[in-house]
Amino acid sequence: MRIEGADVYGSFLIGIDFLDQNGNNVKSLSMEDLSKFNKQQIKNYYVAKIKPHKHSLLLPLGAKANLSFEIDQNIHEIVLTDISGITWNAKMQE
């Protein structure tokens, strides 16, 4: 099984935005924040591992992990931004 190389590219995550129910940005993590993300806040449970990278948070294709964040306010939506500029939005379940 290959877990490294161009054919297993997933995402180089350069931004995470946490939004409240009104769409206001509660907290943002920049590419610098993500490149220094505390490994203790990442619980990988698959062969491909999520880890801080030189300029991003590296999410290899097929990686599975739980990430922990310290946020005091209620979060309604999370926006992930890839180095390519593509974004993904996910609403939190109540």
Secondary structure, DSSP 8 states (H G I E B T S, - for coil): ---SSGGG--EEEEEEEEE-TTS-EEEEE-HHHHHT--GGGEEE-SSS--EE-SSSEEE-TT--EEE----SS---EEEEEETTS-EEEEE---
